[in-house]
Amino acid sequence: MNIRKDDIVEIITGDDAGTPKGRTTGRVLRVLPDEHKILVEGINRVYKHLKPNRRNAQGGRLSKEMPIDVSNAMLVCSTCRRGVRVGRRYNADGSKERYCKSCGNSLGRLSKARAAYAQQPEEQA
């Protein structure tokens, strides 16, 4: 999955998407890779109705966020300031990073430098 915890994402479909000119954005609170879902702050809020009990004598409604499918969100590029497609590439030192497909800006490192993926210096004949 290209989206990680604490990323800023733009919601592209669903009730919380907004309009194409002004899409809704939020911070990822949790990633559920097995279910292919993410939990985004302030998005897909639902009410859980609580029955009165000893701990909560009055009962009531608890508002909480529910997970959305990762395909309904796009990662926001800090340079482009909008949701973008994300790619993965290896740097010259062998570290893997995410990058914006529109502008080529780096969106964060995925793995540490590995010698097997580092670019070898070309030999001169």
Disulfide bonds with the S-S distance in Angstrom:
none
